[in-house]
């Protein structure tokens, strides 16, 4: 399994802001991970794999955003990295 460009593009389309606060990114990642839990509950292997790769894509974009902005934290508690 490897991260596909289409998973990254899917996350970018679903959440169009290129820069999000860390707490917003965490909300996005947790929502995607919740979809993994649903796939497990449903016993849907194909959807499980899709949701895992989409969650990885969200985490990747979160890291890229922090690297590019050089800050982490909430809008009121931001710190340079």
C-alpha positions in Angstrom: 0.0 0.0 0.0 1.3 3.5 -0.8 -0.1 7.0 -0.7 -1.7 7.9 -4.0 -1.8 11.4 -5.4 -5.5 11.0 -5.8 -5.9 10.6 -2.0 -4.0 13.8 -1.4 -6.2 15.6 -4.1 -9.3 14.1 -2.5 -8.4 15.6 0.9 -7.5 18.9 -0.7 -10.9 19.0 -2.5 -12.8 18.0 0.6 -11.0 20.5 2.8 -10.0 23.3 0.4 -8.1 25.6 2.8 -4.4 25.2 2.2 -3.5 26.6 5.6 -5.4 25.4 8.7 -4.7 25.8 12.4 -3.4 22.7 14.1 -6.7 22.2 15.9 -8.6 22.4 12.6 -6.2 19.8 11.1 -6.7 17.6 14.1 -10.5 17.8 13.6 -10.0 16.8 9.9 -7.7 13.9 10.8 -10.1 12.6 13.5 -13.0 12.8 11.1 -11.1 10.7 8.6 -10.1 8.2 11.2 -13.7 8.0 12.3 -14.4 6.8 8.7 -11.9 4.0 9.3 -13.8 2.9 12.4 -17.0 2.9 10.3 -15.4 0.7 7.7 -14.2 -1.7 10.4 -17.7 -1.8 11.9 -19.2 -2.5 8.5 -16.6 -5.2 7.7 -15.9 -3.3 4.4 -12.3 -4.1 3.6 -12.1 -2.0 0.4 -13.5 1.1 2.1 -11.2 0.4 5.1 -8.1 0.6 2.8 -9.5 3.7 1.1 -10.2 5.5 4.4 -6.7 4.6 5.8 -5.0 6.1 2.8 -7.2 9.2 3.0 -6.3 9.5 6.7 -2.6 9.2 5.8 -3.1 11.9 3.1 -4.7 14.2 5.7 -1.8 13.6 8.1 0.7 14.3 5.3 -1.0 17.6 4.4 -1.1 18.6 8.0 2.6 18.0 8.3 3.2 19.9 5.1 1.1 22.8 6.4 3.1 23.0 9.6 6.4 22.8 7.8 5.4 25.5 5.3 3.9 27.9 7.9 6.5 27.1 10.5 4.0 27.3 13.3 1.9 24.9 15.3 -0.9 25.5 17.7 -4.3 27.1 17.8 -4.8 30.5 16.3 -4.5 32.1 19.8 -1.7 29.8 21.0 0.6 29.5 17.9 4.3 28.7 18.3 7.0 28.9 15.7 8.8 25.6 14.9 
